[in-house]
Amino acid sequence: MKIVLAGSSHWHAEMHLDAARFCGAEIAGIWDEDAQHARAFATRHHLPFIADFAKILSGPPDAILLMGHPSTVPARARAVIEAGIPLILEKPAASSTAALAALSELARQHQAFVSVPLPNRFGPAATAFERLRSQGRAGAVAHCQFRLVNGPPQRYAADGVAWVVDPAIVGGGALRNLGIHGVNAALGLATGALRLKTVSIENRIHRAPVEDHALLVLQDAAGALFVVEAGYTFASMRPGGDFEWRIVSENATLIDYGERAFCATLDDGAIIELPIELPATRYRLCMSDTLDRLARKAPPATSIDDYVAAMSLIDAAYEKAGR
C-alpha cells in the first residue's frame, strides 16, 4: 500500500514513518508546507520528496497521512476528501471544534474514509479488555483512569512547533493536546452520554497561556466514573512521561503503565502480565489496524466523528472551568 506523509514538520512524523515501514507500506513521498524541511526529511530517510501538494492529489496514493498546522490542515483535508483519497488525519486538525465538525460533515457526504490515529486505543489494557468483553467476561465497567502527563511545554518549541501551546491556534493546552486520548477512551467505554462532574484546570507551574495540568471526572448513564488527567508537569523531557491506563470492571482490573501492564480476572483468579507495546510505538499497531480496515473496506477504528465528540466534551470542560 502506498502512503504519502504530508506534514514532515509535525512532531509525530518520525513515529508515523516508523509505523508505516513496520507495516510494510511503501512511502510514496514526503511533503510539508516548509519545502526545505520536507526535502531534508526525505533525504535523511532516502524517500521521494514532493514539492507540490496538488501533485499528491493528481497521482493519488492509496492513503494520505496529513499532519500540520491547524490553520492550514482543514483546507488540505477537504481537498483530500473531495479527491476521494483515504485520509489518516493527525491531530490537531483544526483550531476549533466547529471547523472539525465541518470536515466531518464533508466526510459523511463523500462517504470518505477518515481515520484519526489515537494509538492508546491499541495499548495492552485496552485491547485485553475488548477481548474479555467479546468473550462475555468483562462485566459492567466500574471506573477507569486515563493519565498522560508529559514533560514541560518547551518540548514543543524544541521540536519547532511552539504553536502547540498557543491557545489561539490549538484551542487549549494539555487537556486538548494530551487529554483527548483519555476522553476518547472514556467515550468508547461509557454507557450512554458522559456527564462532567468535576473539572480542574491549572497552570501554576509553568505560568504559560495554556494550562499545564488538567483533571476531569466524568460519569456515564450507568454510574461508572472516568478520570482523565493530562499535563505538562513531568520533570523530564524524555518520551513517555507519567502514563497510566486503568480499566476496572465487574470481573477485571487492567492496568497499563506504559512499560508494564497486567490483567486480573475474578472468575478464574488469574493475574497475568500483558504483552508490552510502548506508547511511542503504539502508532505501529494503530497503522496496522488502519491499513487492514482500508483493505477490508471497513470503517476506521477512530473516525472523525469520534474526534469531534472528544473535542466537544473538552469544549464543555473548558467552559465549565471558565476558560
C-alpha positions in Angstrom: 0.0 0.0 0.0 1.4 3.4 -1.0 1.2 6.2 1.6 2.2 9.9 1.4 3.3 11.5 4.6 2.1 15.1 4.2 3.5 17.3 7.1 7.0 16.2 7.9 7.4 19.1 10.4 4.8 17.6 12.8 6.4 16.2 15.9 4.8 12.8 15.3 6.1 12.5 11.7 9.0 10.2 12.7 6.6 7.9 14.6 4.3 7.6 11.6 7.1 6.9 9.3 8.3 4.1 11.6 4.8 2.8 11.8 4.3 2.8 8.1 7.6 1.0 7.5 6.8 -1.5 10.2 3.6 -2.4 8.4 5.4 -2.8 5.1 3.8 0.2 3.4 5.5 1.9 0.6 6.2 5.6 1.4 5.3 7.3 -1.9 6.6 10.7 -0.9 7.2 13.3 1.8 5.6 16.8 1.7 5.5 19.7 4.0 4.5 23.4 3.8 8.1 24.1 4.6 9.7 22.6 1.4 13.2 22.7 2.9 12.1 20.7 5.9 10.4 18.1 3.7 13.4 17.8 1.4 15.7 17.3 4.4 13.4 14.7 6.0 13.1 12.8 2.7 16.8 12.9 2.1 17.6 11.7 5.6 15.2 8.7 5.2 16.0 8.0 1.5 12.4 8.8 0.4 10.9 10.8 -2.5 10.4 14.5 -1.9 7.2 16.1 -3.1 7.2 19.9 -3.6 3.6 20.5 -4.7 0.7 19.2 -2.7 -1.5 19.2 -5.8 0.7 16.5 -7.3 -0.3 14.2 -4.4 -3.9 14.6 -5.4 -3.4 14.1 -9.1 -1.3 11.0 -8.9 -3.1 9.6 -5.8 -1.5 7.2 -3.4 -3.6 4.6 -1.5 -3.8 6.9 1.5 -2.5 10.3 2.7 -1.4 10.8 6.3 -2.0 14.5 6.8 -0.5 16.5 9.7 0.5 20.1 10.2 -0.6 23.5 11.4 -4.3 23.7 12.5 -4.9 26.8 10.4 -4.0 25.1 7.1 -4.8 21.4 7.7 -8.6 21.8 7.2 -8.4 23.1 3.7 -5.9 20.3 2.7 -8.1 17.7 4.4 -11.1 19.0 2.4 -9.1 18.6 -0.8 -8.1 15.1 0.1 -11.7 14.1 0.9 -13.1 15.7 -2.3 -10.4 13.8 -4.3 -11.7 10.6 -2.9 -8.4 9.6 -1.3 -8.5 7.7 2.1 -7.2 10.1 4.8 -5.3 9.5 8.0 -5.8 12.8 9.9 -3.4 13.6 12.7 -4.4 15.9 15.4 -4.7 18.8 16.0 -6.5 19.0 12.7 -8.3 22.4 13.3 -8.3 25.3 15.7 -11.9 24.8 16.7 -14.5 22.0 17.0 -16.7 23.8 14.6 -14.1 23.7 11.8 -13.5 20.0 12.6 -17.3 19.3 12.5 -17.5 20.9 9.0 -14.9 18.4 7.9 -16.8 15.6 9.5 -20.0 16.6 7.6 -18.0 16.7 4.3 -16.6 13.2 5.0 -20.2 11.9 5.5 -21.3 13.5 2.3 -18.5 11.8 0.4 -18.6 8.6 2.4 -14.9 9.1 2.9 -12.5 7.0 4.9 -11.0 9.4 7.5 -9.1 7.7 10.3 -7.7 9.6 13.4 -4.6 8.0 15.0 -5.2 7.8 18.7 -2.8 4.9 19.4 -3.6 4.3 23.1 -6.7 2.6 21.9 -4.4 -0.2 20.9 -2.5 -0.4 24.2 -2.4 -3.7 26.1 -5.0 -2.9 28.7 -7.5 -1.6 26.1 -7.1 -4.5 23.8 -7.2 -7.1 26.6 -10.4 -5.5 27.9 -12.1 -5.6 24.5 -11.1 -9.3 24.2 -12.7 -10.0 27.6 -15.8 -8.1 26.6 -16.1 -10.1 23.3 -15.9 -13.3 25.4 -18.7 -12.0 27.7 -16.2 -12.0 30.7 -15.7 -8.3 31.3 -18.9 -7.3 33.2 -20.1 -3.8 33.7 -17.4 -1.0 33.8 -16.9 0.3 37.3 -14.4 3.0 36.9 -11.4 4.0 34.7 -8.5 6.3 34.9 -6.5 7.7 32.0 -3.4 9.7 32.9 -1.0 11.1 30.4 1.5 13.7 31.8 4.4 14.6 29.7 7.4 16.9 30.1 7.3 20.8 30.1 5.7 22.8 27.3 9.1 24.0 26.0 9.5 20.5 24.5 7.3 21.7 21.6 9.4 24.7 21.0 12.4 22.4 20.9 10.6 20.4 18.2 9.9 23.5 16.2 6.1 23.5 16.9 5.8 26.2 19.6 2.2 26.8 18.3 1.1 23.7 20.2 1.0 25.7 23.4 -0.7 28.8 21.8 -4.4 28.6 22.8 -5.4 30.9 19.9 -4.1 28.2 17.5 -5.0 24.9 19.2 -7.8 26.0 21.5 -6.3 24.8 24.8 -3.4 23.2 26.4 -2.6 19.8 28.0 -6.3 18.7 28.1 -6.8 19.5 24.4 -3.4 18.0 23.2 -3.0 15.0 25.6 -6.2 14.6 27.4 -8.1 13.9 24.2 -6.6 10.4 24.3 -8.3 9.8 27.7 -11.5 11.5 26.7 -11.8 9.3 23.6 -11.1 6.2 25.7 -13.8 7.2 28.1 -16.3 7.8 25.3 -15.6 4.4 23.9 -16.2 2.6 27.2 -19.1 4.6 28.5 -22.7 3.6 28.6 -24.7 6.4 27.2 -23.7 10.1 27.5 -20.9 11.3 29.7 -21.6 14.0 32.3 -18.9 16.3 33.6 -18.8 16.1 37.4 -15.5 17.8 38.2 -13.1 19.9 36.2 -9.8 21.2 37.5 -7.5 23.2 35.1 -4.3 24.8 36.4 -1.2 26.5 35.1 0.6 27.1 38.4 4.0 25.5 37.4 4.9 27.0 34.0 2.6 30.0 34.0 2.0 29.6 30.3 -1.0 30.9 28.4 -2.3 27.3 28.3 -2.9 25.0 31.3 -0.1 22.7 32.3 -2.4 20.3 34.3 -6.0 19.3 33.9 -8.2 16.7 35.6 -11.7 15.7 34.6 -14.1 13.4 36.5 -16.9 12.1 34.2 -19.8 9.8 34.9 -21.8 7.8 32.4 -25.5 6.9 32.4 -24.8 3.7 34.3 -22.9 5.4 37.0 -19.4 4.4 36.0 -16.7 7.0 36.8 -14.0 8.1 34.4 -11.0 10.2 35.5 -8.9 11.9 32.8 -5.6 13.5 33.8 -3.3 15.3 31.4 -0.4 17.6 32.0 3.0 19.1 31.1 4.4 18.7 34.6 6.5 15.6 34.3 10.0 16.6 35.4 11.8 15.3 32.4 12.0 15.8 28.6 12.3 12.0 27.9 9.5 10.4 26.0 6.7 8.5 27.9 6.3 10.7 30.9 3.9 9.6 33.6 1.4 7.2 31.9 -1.4 5.0 33.3 -4.4 3.4 31.6 -6.6 1.8 34.2 -9.9 -0.1 33.3 -11.8 -1.7 36.2 -15.0 -3.7 35.6 -17.1 -6.2 37.4 -14.8 -9.1 36.5 -11.5 -7.5 35.5 -8.8 -5.0 36.6 -6.4 -4.0 33.8 -3.6 -1.5 34.3 -1.1 -0.3 31.7 1.9 1.7 33.0 3.4 2.1 29.5 6.4 -0.1 30.3 4.4 -2.8 32.1 0.8 -4.0 32.0 -1.3 -6.7 33.7 -4.8 -8.0 33.8 -6.5 -9.6 36.9 -9.8 -11.5 36.4 -12.1 -12.6 39.2 -13.8 -15.5 37.5 -10.6 -17.6 37.2 -8.4 -16.0 39.9 -5.7 -15.2 37.3 -3.3 -12.3 37.2 -1.3 -12.2 34.0 1.3 -9.9 32.5 0.2 -8.4 29.2 2.4 -8.1 26.1 4.0 -4.6 26.1 3.9 -2.0 23.3 5.5 1.2 24.4 3.3 4.3 24.0 5.7 5.8 21.4 5.5 2.7 19.2 1.7 2.1 19.5 1.4 4.0 16.3 2.6 0.7 14.7 -0.5 -1.0 16.0 -2.7 1.9 15.0 -1.3 2.0 11.5 -1.6 -1.8 11.1 -5.3 -1.7 12.1 -5.9 1.3 9.8 -4.4 -0.3 6.7 -6.2 -3.6 7.5 -9.5 -1.7 7.7 -8.7 0.1 4.4 -8.0 -3.2 2.7 -11.3 -4.7 4.0 -13.2 -1.5 3.2 -14.2 -1.4 6.9 -14.7 1.9 8.8 -11.8 3.3 10.8 -11.4 2.4 14.5 -11.4 6.1 15.4 -13.4 8.2 13.0 -13.5 11.9 12.5 -16.9 11.8 14.2 -15.2 10.3 17.3 -12.7 13.1 17.2 -15.5 15.7 17.1 -17.2 14.0 20.1 -14.0 14.2 22.1 -13.3 17.8 21.1 -16.9 18.7 22.1 -16.5 17.2 25.5 -13.3 19.1 26.0 -15.0 22.3 24.9 -17.6 21.7 27.7 -14.8 21.1 30.2 -13.1 24.4 29.3 -16.4 26.2 29.5 -17.2 24.7 32.9 -13.7 25.8 34.2 -14.4 29.3 32.9 -11.7 29.1 30.2 
